[in-house]
């Protein structure tokens, strides 16, 4: 059993390094040997420090399904971020800006139960322009600052349902 745990820790370290380095290469735009080496070394450090955070259990079909469902969720999320950007742009350039915005904080209880699902939900809310997650309680009560009523009306809504599906809740 100890060998299986050790193997999984090594696998999770390797996967973390691979994912972090891949994202670094994708977003850095630097492909010379110095920067690639520096990015790889930093990815190793991140893998050593947090490899067990990204992959918490032994590899199973469920974890692979989770990653596949997450990959299917991301295009939808990017589209929602794009739509929210267009909405905030509309608000910013509207001649009656002062009448259009109505900043306020809403509270709602989430049906999500796992810490990973709640954290993902909170980060997706904050990533979407016009909304910022202010706090999440231990029982799943969210406080979210919204720029206007239209942004508030979408919460918790479809995003919560899709994240629940990703995490199998």
N, C-alpha and C positions, 0 to 999 in steps of 0.2 A: 504493500500500500504506500509506503514511504517513497518507493521508486516512482510510482505513478504520480504522486504529488510533486516530486522533484522534476519529473519530466514535464508536467503541466506548467510549472513555474518557468522552466526554460522555454517552453513553447510560447507562453504568454509574453515573456520578455522579448523573444524574437518577433512575434507578431506586432507588439507595441513599437519596437524599433523600426520594423518594416513600414508600418502605417505612418508613424511620425516622420520618418525620412521621406516617404513618398509624398506626404503633404508638404514637407519643407521644399522638396524639389519642385513640386507643382507651383507653390506660391512664391518662392524666392526669385526665380528667374535668373539665377546665377549657376552656370554650368562649368566653371573653371575648376581645376583640381583643388585649389585652396578652399573655395567655398563648399564644394561637395564634401571634402574631408571634414571641414568644420561642422557642416550640417550633420554628417554621419556621427561624429563624436558627440555632438549635442543630443542626437537621437538616442545614442547608447545611454547617455546620462539620464535622459527622460525615461527610457526603458527600465533602467535600474531603479529609479525612484518611484515609478508609477506603473510598472508592468502588471502588478497584481490588482490595480484599480480598474483597468479596462476589461480584463477577463477574470472573473471572480470564481468560476467553477471549472470543473474538468470539461474537456471538449465533448460536446454531445450534439446530436442533431438539432436540439432546441436552440443552442447558441448560433449555429449556422443559419437556422431559420430566422432568428432575431436579426442577424446582420443582413440577411436578404430582405427582410421586411423593412429594415431601416433604409436600405438602399432604394427601395420602392417609395418610401416616404419622402426622401429628400427632394425629388423633382417637384412634388406637390408643395413642399415647404418653400422652395425657391420661387415658385409661381406666386404663392401668397405674399412673400416678401416683396416681389416685384409689384403686385397689385397695391400693397400698402404704401410702397414708395410713390406710386402714381397718385394715390389718394392724398398723401401728405404734400406732395408737390402741388396738387390742385388747391389744397388749403392754403399753402404758403403764398401762392400767386393770385388767390381770389381777391377781388377788390374789396369785399366786405369780410376780410380775415377775422376781425374782432367778433363778428356775429357768428362766424362759422365754427370757430374752435370753442370747445367747452371742456377744458381739462378737469378731470375729476378722478377719484379713486373708486374702483368697484371692488367688491369682495364676493367670492363664491367658493363653494366647497367642491373639490375635485373628487371624482370617483377613482382616480389613480391611487394605487396602494403602495407600490414600490418606490424607494428613494430614487432609483434610476429614472423611472417614468416621470416622477414629479420634477426632478431636476431637468430632464429633457424638455418637459412642458414649459417650465419656467424660462429656460434658455430660449426656446422657440418664440415665446411671447415677447421676450426682450429683443430678440433678433428682428422681429417684425416692427417696422417703423410705425410710430403712433402709440405704441404700448410699451410699458416697462414693468416688469415684475418687481414689486416693492418688497414683498415678503411671502414666505410659504411656511405655514405652521407645521408642527409634527403630525397633526391629524389631517393635513391636506387642505387647509383653508388658504386660499390665494388672495393677496391684495395686489391689484394691478392699477397703475396710473395710465389713463387713456386720454388721448388728445381731444377726442370728440365722441359723440354718442354712437356714430357708425362704427368706430373702432371698438367701443365697449360692447356693442350688440353681438359681435362675433365671438365673444368669450362666454363660457369655455368652448362650446360649440364643436365644430368639425375637427379642429386641431386636437382637442382632448380625445375624441373618439378614435382618431387615426393613431395617436400615440398609444392609446390603450391597445389597439390592434397590434402595433409593433411589439409591445412588451407582453402580449398575450393576456391582458387583464380584462 
